[in-house]
């Protein structure tokens, strides 16, 4: 269905983990954006992710957690290798993200990555970018990549629980159509409503489209199903609980038509045609 | 140093199933091989038939470690030999292949197939995976929400067991359990382990093996240095 081969689009990581200093911390509603100085890593591809832990105080939370590093896609990359700036967007929902959200400028993280594959942009089709919640991060990164290309125009749709979370999309100057679950901004409802309209309008005008999405499992499944019904290629950046990020622990598998795949090395971006469902146990935590 | 007649550069190896060297080569490229973190590489356990492993979720975080219920996913013996063994043979360290049989006959069949392969320096016989239901089951049933505990949480217990085992047997032992740094490895070596395996710490630090070797050497140098009085 897709004219591009999704899966091997990756930039390799330096071996091991490295110190990276938090340069700034910003808050967009309940979301925290950490900008990190990575002087030892290459420029990553949109959709790739890093394993993050704080250099100090990792393990001081409730029940002694967090213990394992946390996998986060980057939202924006700036600067050049040797002097790279990486933005990570997170919401404090558990011991790991809570500790990361407490970070202050000047504090050291230990990071490893970039890991996984990135989106494989098919520039022959009109890209439709779909973000849900904290899944905004790799969608911002992909939008940045598209804007660096000449003559490629795209659409972006962002669904959030409320207007406060939508502030993050504005902070990254992502031109988008908004949907909120509580109706406090944009369309009142799920982001899949404007997506269906966008795909139908594209079909009516004869515009070939390709969808790139990241968000919670239920949203990704709805996006996958909408695209499958319309035979529109879709790439989904998925999430699963993972311990290592580089294929060692075998913890992050998701079921595909080819059996279980480790999301860390064979994803996190998967072609929708490889999935019977994007509703995956262990994701969205 | 020498272990069971195999020449090794240092005493740090990986625990089986805690490092996929072939995936690491995809992720880290050439640096992974030039800075290879282990004196010998222990493969993930292979079984006669292919196994998909347990359904997700497979991991739970603890304060000082984790619980896993992976379920020995592997390609099975035939595809291991045709696909993975040639690739493992190019790693810059001796290869220890971990195998598990669901019966003595099955184990014998696996070892018969692999015994003459020059790529393999040693075998690990896995009798203890807690997450699969077999005749030699030790531990738990994942469907009931339990699994294998690893990480620093088990370190004191592991150290005690290695010490007791070393007192009772004359064969070389590989000590493991919650090793995070050179000091922890030195403790296992001090109670009688010949080698030390690093497992869960690899997940937090892909180059943990190299770091631990360095820390271990620094401890040795300290011990040799004249003590200030």
Interface residues (C-beta under 8 A of the other chain):
Chain A: X10 X12 X13 X14 X15 X16 X17 X53 X59 X63 X64 X65 X66 X67 X68 X69 X95 X110 X112 X115 X240 X241 X242 X243 X244 X246 X247 X248 X249 X250 X251 X252 X253 X254 X255 X259 X260 X262 X265 X280 X281 X282
Chain B: X17 X18 X19 X20 X23 X24 X26 X27 X28 X29 X31 X32 X35 X44 X52 X53 X55 X56 X57 X58 X59 X61 X62 X63 X64 X65 X66 X68 X70 X73 X151 X200 X202 X203 X204 X205 X206 X207 X210
